[in-house]
Amino acid sequence: MKLARSWFVIMAAVLCLTAGTVLAADKAQELKQESGKLEVVVNESRVRQTLDKVGLFKKAGLSYQPSLVVPVEGVVGCKDNEQLRVLMGMYTFDANYALLFGKKQEFAAANGLRNDIPDRLNLRGKLKLKTFTPDELKKVLDNPDDPANRDLYVKYASANIHDMWEASKSDQEILQLFLDFGYGGVVQCLYVASKLALAAGTGEKLVALFNEQAARLDKYDQALAAYAGNPELDAILKCSQREALLKPVAYILKAKKGNLAEPDVVKILSWVEPERSKVVGKCK
């Protein structure tokens, strides 16, 4: 009897382990399948094009406003993992924005925090960020206005985003980082563009910039849609929730073909600013 009971326990344990392995394999296959839908959106050249479009801020005659970037002191220490992932995307945009206008100290601070967040998330072993060598960083900081230096930043940032997406195919933690990072970048870019538009005045000069915001939203919406059809992933990644928030913003941008009036920009900020406020507050 004891032998039979022991055999039963062993077999039950084996079956549980086997079932767990099958479930894990199924989940990995689901991640790979859903992520594969984004190949066109996140290939490295497309990501580079998107990051390079921050140059439209300068072409529109806008300026660097330090009050609009996320504070670099006293923010990350009290944030939960989701907030840190969103902040990583925001700091990536802020670093790109600072470099565009030759703000080397602001660039170094935002870029440093961007690079630090994977460590805070205990993801450094899973995600190897490409960063400047000491010589490259010195070169960038010595001459931040040089377009070649910003091209180098865009090259590294786009490679990191693509690598993040590749890793997300088999790792749910990296998938969460990938989507939250993207959300942070979209929200911060919309916030800065909208605030600058209110200060400078809307109109024809900002059409290209706001059309680019619409294109960014389209790309991010494709990422959300890739996972929203899976109820389990949708709940974890907040795909439907974020789609509902961003859809009316995209509608205004597309309906007006980028030629927004002041009330349109105010309306966009009424959706975007509360989302940004959830993560940028200083720790108490």
N, C-alpha and C positions, 0 to 999 in steps of 0.2 A: 504493500500500500504506500509506504514512504517513497519507494522507488518510482511508483506511478505518479505520485504527487510531484516529485522532483522533476520528472520528465515533463509534466504538464507546465510547470512553472518555467522551465527552460524554453519550451516551445512557444509559450506565450510571449516571453521576452524577445525571442528571435523574430516572431511575427510583428511585434511592436516596432522593433528596430527596422525591419524590412519595410513596414508601412511608412515609417518616418522617412526612410531613404527615398521611397517612391514619391511621397508628398514633396520632399525637398527637390527632387528631380523635376517633378511637375511644375513647381513654382519657378525653378530656374528656367525651364523651357518657356513658361509664360512670360517671364521678364525679357528673355531673348527675343521672343516673338513680337511682343509689343514694342520693344525698343527698335527692332528692325524697321518699323514703319517710318522712323525718323531719319533714315540714311540721307535723304535728299536735303533735309533741313539743317542737319548738324555736320555735314561734311566740312572739312577744315577750311576750304576756300570760301564757302558760304558764310561761315562764322566770321572769318576775317573781313569779309565785305561788310557785315553788320557792324562789327566793332569799329571799322574805319569810318562809318557814316557819322560818328560823333563829330567829325569835321564840319558837318552841316551847322553846328552851333556857331562856329566862327564865320562861316560863309553867310549866315543870316545876320551878321553884325552884332551878335550877342557877346556877352562877356563872362568872365569867371567871377562868380559870387560866392565867397566863402560861407555865407550864411545858409546856403542851399545844400551844401554837402553834409554828409553824416558826420557828427563829431567823432574825433579819433581818440579822445580821452574819456574814460569813465563810462563807456557804453557796453563793451563786450563782457565785462566781468560778471554781470548778474543775469545774463541771457540764457534761456534754455536752448536746446539743440536746434529746434526749428528756427528760432530767432537768429541764431548764429549762422545757419545756412542761408537765410535770407540776407543777412548783413554781408556775407561774403560776396553776394551778387551786387549789392549796393556799393561796397568799397571798390569792386572791380570797375564799375562805372565811374565812380568818383576819381579813381586813379587815372583813367583814360581822359576824363574831362580836365583834370589838373594838368596833365602832360600836354594836352592840346594847347593850353594857354601859357605854357612855360612855367608852371608853378611847381618848382622842384621839391620844396619841403612838403607841400601838400600831397604831391604825388608819392613821395617816399613814405609818408605816414599811412596813406590809404593802401598803398601796395603792400606795405609791411603787415598791416592787419589782415588784408586778404590772404596773404601767405601763412599767417599765424593760425587762422581759424581751423583748418584741418587738424592741427595738433590738438586744439581745444575739443574737437569732436572725436578724438582718438582714431582718426582715419588716415594718419600719415603712412601707416603700413600698407594701406589699400590704394592710396592715391599719391602718386609721385608728381608734384607740381614742377613744371619747368620754370626756373627762375633765372634772373640775371646773374651772370658771373660777377665777381667784384669789379673787374675791369669794365664790363658792360654797364654796370650800375653807375660807376664813376663817369663814364662817357655820357650816359643819359642825363645825369644830374649836372654835369658841367655845361651841357648844351641842350636843355629840355625843349627848346624851340625847333630843333632840327627835325624835320619830318622823318628822316631816316631812323632817328631814335624812337619816335612814336611807332614807326612801322615795326621796329624790333619788339616793342611792347605788345602790339597787336598780334604779331606772330606768335609770341609765347602764350598770350591769353587765349587765342583761338585754338592753339594746340592743346592747352589744358582743358578747355571746354570739350573738345572732341575726345580727349582721353577719358574725361569724366563720363561722357556718354558711353564710350566703349565699356568702361568698367561697370556702368549701371546695368548692362545686359545680364549680368550674373550676380549682382549684389544689391539688395534692396536698400541698404544704408546709403550707397553711392547714388542710387536712383533718387532717393529723397533729397540728397544734396544737389543733384543735377536740376531737379524741378524747383526747389526752393531758391537755389542760386539764380536760376533764370527769372523767377518771380521778383526777386530783389532787384535785379538789373532793370527789368521792365518798369517796376514801380518808381525807382529812383530816377530813371531817365524821363519818364512822363512828368514826374514832380518838378524836376529842374526845368524842363522845357516849358511847362505850363507857367511856372512862377516867372521865368524870364520873359515869357510872352506877355504876361500882364504888365510887367514893368516897362517893356519896350514898345508895347502896342502891337496888336495883332494885324494880320493883313497878308498881302502877297509875299512879302519877304520871308515869311515863316512857312509857306506852303510846302516846300521840299522837306523841311524839318518835321512837320507834322505828318506828312505822307510817309516818312520813314518810321515814325512812331506806329502808324497803322501797319506797316510791314513787319515791324518787331512783334506786334501783338499777334499778327497772323502766324508767325513762326512759333510763338509760345503757345498759341491756341492749338496748333497741330500737335505739339508735345503733350498738352493736357488731353486732347482727344484720343491720343494713342493709348492712354491708360484708363480713361474714364469708362470705357466699356467693360472693364473688369471690376466688379463691385468691391472686391477686397482691396485692390490697389487704389481704386477711386476714394475709398474711405481713408486710407492711410495717407495718400498724396494730396487730398483735398482738390482733386481735379474739377469736379462739378461746381464746387464752391467758388473756386477762382474763375472758372469760365463765366459764372453768373455775374461776378463783379466786373470783369474786363469786357464783357460783351457790349454793354452800353457805351463804354469808352470807344471801342472799335467802331461802333455804329456812327457815332458823331464824327470821328475822323474820316470815315469813308463817305458818309453822306455829304459832308462839306468839302470833300476832296482836298483836305488839308487847309482850306481857306477859312479858318475859324474866326468867329466873332468873340468878343470878350465874354459874353454869357456862356458860350460853348466851353471856353477854357475854365471858367469858374465852375461849371458843372463837372468837368473832368476832375478838377481838384477836389470836389466834394466827394468823389469816389476814391481817389488815389491817396489823398492826404491822411485819412484815418488809417489806412493800411500801413502807410509809412510810419505813422506815429506809434504803432504797436511795437516797433523794434528799435527806434532811434533814441528813445529817452535815456537820459543818463541814470546810472545806478544811484540809489539813495544810500 
